[in-house]
Amino acid sequence: MAGATFRIWRGDAKGGKFQDYTTEVAEGMVVLDGVLKVQAEQANDMAVRWNCKCGKCGSCSAEINGKPKLMCMTRLNSLSLDEPITVEPMRTFPSIKDLVTDVSWNYRVKQGIKKFTPRKPDFEDGTWKMGQKDVNRIQEFRKCIECYLCQDVCHVLREHRKFDEFAGPRFFVHTAALEMHPLDTQNRVADLKDKHNVGYCNITKCCRSVCPEEIVITENAIIPLKERVVDEYYDPLRKMVMKIFGA
């Protein structure tokens, strides 16, 4: 057993401050273990959101020593115990209490994205025929656990606060999963351009760097969506054809 100090942010939307808690930790523990131990032994009223403790529910997102991470997937032996371990809520979203933030904005954004609309079945039994490579392409996007760490670190949301104009990397991944689905018939390009403003993203790859599922957000989702917008609205050859034929 060894001792560790957790410097945890305590407060709500009106304000708060960091408070130090020292507790014993053991080999194999993660940050969430330490935080829950502090909650059980020293701060019963501390609010902490968590569920599965195995990196699959996305509930325990926080900023650990200033870096957005899942508390349940951050091992204490990867951090220095010689100084306090700082744990604070995601800075991009409004504080509710202590380590819990209000992420409901994300649900509203998702509701505004056109739903999956498949074409008519290829066979009489109601099934379709798809190429395996097309299925594989979108499978990566389905790994998202909606931890919203990518949203938290995105500068368009975190620094510029473009919540009314920008969907954020999580929902570009969601849109890519729909747009690239071999059965989907919807066209979301106009929404990507004008409603969700994919053009605001300048490809810093910060979202990709914090994804616990290692989804290649920038190269595999955002850039292909940007290319679709460019092809639809800014391709000079396409504009010429549309002008000639009045399409």
Phi, psi and omega in degrees: 000143178224162180264146177217146177252127177253120178262097190253136178284127178240128178159195180214199183297337181278343180141175180178193181201165176279144178226135182270137175227128178252131182212164177276141178233156183237166179302137178092352182286151174249172182302320180299322177302315181294318180295317180292328176293318176297317179299317183289325189257332188230338186219074183298337183267006182285130181271125179222130178260124176200167181210287191275331183060028177220022174072026182237348182260338179074012187281327191265032177298138179200181175246115185251117186052038176085001181244129179295122182208168169274130180297326184284345181250009179253103183285142180295330181286356174267357181241157176279125178269003179281348178223160183301142174270113182276127179232122181219162180288164176301128187285337185287333186254154182298141178284138171258300176196130176054245184269005183260129179244162179269105181256017185296335177305323181299322180293324179292322177298316182298324179295337182271001179265133181305132185286162176300125181229097185284155173288174179296146180304148179280339184232161184295336180277007176085017181251169181236164174248128181224151175280140183298325180294329177289323177293316181298326184298321183267350183297325179302319184293335182284354177284346184304131180257008179052049174280340179067020174293325178294323177293320182298322186268349182295124185294332180296325178270315186291318185259319185263350172056043182273050184293331181276352187235344192230130183282326181093161186301323180303319185271349167284325174297315179298316180295320179298321179298328179277313183297326183267000179290129185295345181258346187287143182246356181284157174239115184252011185295318179298319178293322178300322182284310191256329184264315183257352171049058178300338179294341177294333181289127179251025169059050177279345180068014179294326179295317180298323186291339182254358184291118181291341178265002178056037174289134180278075189300312187292303187287323187267340182243300188291312182298315176300326177291320176299321180296323178294321178295316180297315180299321185284321190245340189234002178286115184298324180294318178297318179299320180295316180297317180296324180289320182291314186264359178065030181282000000 
